[in-house]
Structure formats: C-alpha cells, structure tokens
C-alpha cells in the first residue's frame, strides 16, 4: 500500500495481501481510504484508482496523490512481467482519479 498525509488525514491507496504470487493467495487491489486520526475513523473516498497495484510508490504534489510503478501480484506466477506502467494522479480535493500515460513497463 502507499500512504501519505494531507489535510490532517492519512490516505492509504491500493496495496496487496496474501504474499507475492497468486499461487499463495496474493491479491493486488484498487482502493483509496482516509483515516481521520482525531476520530480514529476510516472511510472509502472517491472512485478507486483505475489499476490494481502493489509494490508501488505513492507521493504527494500539492493536493495530488501520485501512484507510480508497482505490479499486479494477483495475476500469474511470472510476477515480474506484470508491472503497472500507467501513472495515476488523484486529486484529493476531488478524490477522483486522473490516469496518465507512462512509459512502457519492463518486460
């Protein structure tokens, strides 16, 4: 998962569960959640990112959450072949994803 802090809240995007390969139950998922530390409450916000990914970078530029790289571990055993090349930009003021085209992933 990728986590950043913005506006006093912690945003957690995407991530993976169950290990590193589908054979072991791995699953990459789409999602964007916000934790309000003052009330200890979680909520799903906006539309989920377009691509499921884990092992990726999350960064913040102004109010824009940048999700880059990673892979989709829930595919088959050849995990290094399933990079997620598109970079996604999510405007936290709108909590709507704005996918952008990126360079082709490593094969």
ZITA-V642648 format. One record per backbone hydrogen bond with DSSP energy under -0.5 kcal/mol. NH is the residue of the N-H (numbers start at 1). CO is the residue of the C=O. If there is no record, write none. Layout:
# ZITA-V642648
<<NH	CO> <NH	CO>>
This chain:
# ZITA-V642648
<<2	13> <4	11> <6	9> <9	6> <10	35> <11	4> <11	9> <12	33> <13	2> <14	31> <15	29> <15	53> <17	27> <24	21> <25	22> <26	21> <27	17> <29	15> <33	12> <34	43> <35	10> <36	34> <36	41> <37	8> <37	35> <39	36> <40	36> <41	36> <43	34> <45	32> <47	95> <53	29> <54	71> <57	68> <59	66> <61	64> <64	61> <65	63> <65	90> <66	59> <66	64> <67	65> <67	88> <68	57> <68	66> <71	54> <72	82> <73	71> <75	72> <79	77> <81	78> <82	79> <84	70> <85	83> <87	100> <88	67> <89	98> <90	65> <91	89> <91	96> <92	63> <92	90> <94	91> <95	91> <96	91> <98	89> <100	87>>
